[in-house]
Amino acid sequence: MARLMRTLVTGLALAAAQPTAAEAGPFVDASGVVPGLVLDMRYAGSNNFIGRPVAGYEASRCLLTPQAARALAAVQASLAPEGLGLKVFDCYRPRRAVADFTAWARDPADTRMKTAFYPRTDKADLFRLGYIAERSSHSRGSTVDLTLVRLADGTELDMGTPFDLFDEASATEFPGIAPEQARNRRRLRDAMIRAGFAPYAQEWWHFTLKGEPFPATSFDQPVR
């Protein structure tokens, strides 16, 4: 078992260090760079705060800049000895998807997903509170939303709130969660920081690569 774990870690580390042939364009498919990455691409389906597929998400793929993908592979490699891995919810986000979010947030009549995603927050406050914005770091291709899973069975670690809960309890250092939930948030945050990602304090799942290659460019190519 120890030999198998060492082999897995070595393979993950090599993937983190080596570019792939697919890196000719601005983005790569992170699944080809991060061995064992679990995908749950929420905006390509209906399990999200809008309740339908979001504009620009035509496939359940995690696209990232090569730099961000390799850094994510380093995170995966560092977690493997603990029996943990990564599950991603969102990666590159086209500008048209951000516009879709914005239009939804400005429609007061559409609250069908309120109970699941913002039960204690008034939809009219989503802009002011920073949960919805007219520009997103995701559109630059080096931001990722993710959580931790157990390698043995793929189950998510308990983070105290689900992904995309628009609530103060989603802040990484929210004091009202259980000790184990707080430890899990710190495990994710610390692993991401070590690989060069910066956290977003308001959302425990959100990280952006420091020194990202396109800091001033928002892309709009669909996810296909």
N, C-alpha and C positions, 0 to 999 in steps of 0.2 A: 504493500500500500504506500509506504514511504517513497519507494522508487517511482511508482506511478505518479505521485504528487510532485516529485522533483522534475519528472519529465514534462508534466503539464505546465509547471511554472516556467521551465526553460523554454518551452514552445511559445508560451504567452510573451515572455520577455523578448524573444526573437521577433515576434510579430510586432511588438511595440517599436522595435528599433529599425525594422526594414520597411521601406516604401514598397508599394505594389505597382504593377504595370497599369492599374486603373487610375493612377494619380495624375494623368495627363490633364484632366480638366480641373475646375475649381473645387469639385467635391468628389469624395469617394463613398462607396457603400461601406459603412462601418462594420457590417457583418463579415466582410471579407478581410478586415484588418484586426478585429477583436474576436479571437476564438471564444465560442460559447456565449456570445452576447445574446441576451433574451430581448425580443422585440414585443412591445405592446403599444403600437403607434396609434394613440388615441384619436388623433384628428383625421385619420383615414377612415374611421368608422363612426359609430353613433354613441359610443360610451365617452362622452365629453360634455362640457358645460353648455354647448349649443344643442346637442342631441342629434346630430347628423354629421356626415362627412363635411369637412371644411374645404373651401375653395383652395385649389392648388395641391391637395393631397390625393394623388391618383394611384398611389401604391403604398403599401406598408413597408417603407424602407427608411432606414436611418442614414441620411446623407450628412456628411461633415467634411470640413477641410481636412486634407491629409494630416496636417499638424495636430488637429483636435482628435482625429481618429487614432493616431499613434499614441497620443497622451492617454486616451481612454484605454487603449490596450495595456499601457503601463499600469493603470489602476486595476484592471482585471487581473493582471499578473500578480500584483501585490496582495490582492484579496484571496487568491486561490489557496495559499497555505492555511487560511482560516476556514476553508470550505465555503467561501462566499463568492458571489459574482454580481454582475450588473444586469439590470433590466432597464431599458430606455423607453420613455413615453413620447418624447419629441426631440428632434434634432434640428436640422435645417428647416426653416419655415419661410415659404415664399411671401413676398410682400402682399400678394393678393389674399393670402390667408389672414394676415394681420388686418387688412381692410375688412375682411369678412367678420373677424372678431369685433372690430370697431363698430360696424353697422349693427351687429347683433346687440352690442352693449347700449346702443342708442335707441333701441326699440323697447320701450317699457312694457309692451304687451306680451313679449315672449319671455315667460318665466317658467316654462314647463320643466326645466332642469334645476330649478332653485333648491328643492329639497335635498338633492344629492350633492350640489356643488357650492351653493352659497346660502344655506338655510338661515344664517344669522346676519347676513350682510344685505343691505339694500342695493339692488342692481344699479340704481342711480349713483352710487358711491364707488363703483368699481374703478373708474378712471382716477378719482381723487385718492383712493387708497393704494393705487399702483398695481392692481391686479390685471388691468387691461390698459394698453398704451397704443398710440398711433404708430409707433416705431418699436421694433423688437430686435434685440441682440441676436435672436435666433436667425434672422434673415441674413446675418453675416456669415453663418455657417460654422461657427465655433462655439456655440452654446448648446447645452444638452440638458434635458430634464430626465432624471433617472432615480432608481432606488436600488437597494441591495436585495439579493435573493440567495437562498441556500443552494449550493451546487447539487446536493444530493437529490432534491425533489423540486427545485424551482420555486419554492414558496417564498413570498416576500417577507422580509423582516418587518416587524411592527414599528412604524414610524410615528404613531400617534394620530395621524390624519391620513386620509387618502391623497393621492396626487390631485392637484388642481382644486383643492378645497379653498375657496376664497374666504379666509377666516384668519383672525389673529393667531389661532392655534397652529397655523402652518409655518409661522416664523421659527427658524432653527432653534433659537434659545427660548422659546415660549416656556414659561415656568410651570404651566398647569398640566404637563404630561407626566406619565409614569417614568421612574428612573431608567428602566430598560429601554423605553422609547427614546429617551434623551440620549442614552448611550449609542443606540443605533444611528441616530442622526449625526452624532459626533464621529462615529466610525466612517460613515459615508463622507462627511465633510472633510475629515482629516486625510482620507485616502485621495480625494480629489485635489485637495490643496497640495499634497506632496507631489502630484503629477503635473502641477502647474495651472490648475483651474482656480478661479476666484468664485466664492459662493455669493449668493444673493440672500441676505439675512431674512427677508420676508417670506421666502419659499425654500424649505429644506431640500427640495429636489432640483434646484436650478443652479447651474454652474457655467461660467464662461472661461475659455482658455485665455490666460494672460499672454500678451504678445501675439494676439490673433492676427492672421495674415491680411484680413480685410476689415480693419477697424472702422473704415468710413464708407463701406460699400454694402448696400442692401440689395440682395438678389431677388429675382422674381421667377426663376425657372420653376416649373411644377416638379413635384416629387413623383417620379415615374420609375 
